[in-house]
């Protein structure tokens, strides 16, 4: 009976540890260029949806957990308020031939004040900001600052405001709530919408669905032939309807003249393309709580990197999968408290991998996700146009562990960094897996 009570308690520990994870943003990199994937350590966790809504301007939707900003009041008789500032720095990298854009005009900064009163019933703070953006291609640096705390989170993205085929011209959203697709992620099994700009709404669009991928990368010391990810044939064809005539909640903005495609977002990755052209929009539809793991079967799948084949099969086939997952973690821990720490560390890394590395696969199923989950955050990250180098230990030390991820063309996948595998990685990999199984992992 005591063992059963402990197992039940660890189930609660699992949910509690995972619930501490934040929200997703695929564009936010953090403020430390050398350790850019420490999402958990950021002072707050904004998510964004960027949109090229007109030929001469763009907009950004911002969402922030309502409890994260510091709320103050000037007196006991006044309500608590929050005060945020969004700074957008736009750098032109390419512009139309013959344009008279001067070098001095390549940089523009826009500052937006975002204030409001506390609402105890609101889970999130949401707003939309528009800014001028002439035709061209841009790097956009953005910083969201809590003015009362002095804390800020920065990130960057590239926006194509020149090509008529740019996916950012369409806006995906949740057709049940009117919220934009935060971080370009749709919620699975919910009605989805795609707002089509006026010049493209008269065209015929085709839809294809790539079902969820249930594969794992091979260990760093094994040669492999990566599976090329490609969408199946189109199964649905549609011409957009008038957006304002569909009777569905739309995101804030003026949608007169825009078209709307609406469909049931089954789990997987959706692609809408204009027939006979390269215009396309790729939209993953993930479980409602993505990038956090809360479903026990998903949590069992994520143990694949440290579980033996026998343990993994036993958990997958168990009649009581919750109890089986509890027993898996309890065998590595001397107490329920130790189990809680181990669980939080492991699934926090899974969450961060999902935030930063998701493409056609969920982020934890990628090469970078595998290394992040097992080894933790690298001590130094170097980026170049061809990939990333992760360094564990002192750079230049003969004992430092170095992983190189090269950008690859992999069919339709848009976020592929392939690990350069090496037989010498066997020893550090097995040592790290052994550390997990002895419960001797520190947060890094």
Order of alpha helices (4+ residues) and beta strands (2+ residues): alpha-beta-beta-beta-beta-beta-beta-beta-beta-beta-beta-beta-beta-beta-beta-beta-beta-alpha-alpha-alpha-alpha-alpha-beta-beta-beta-beta-alpha
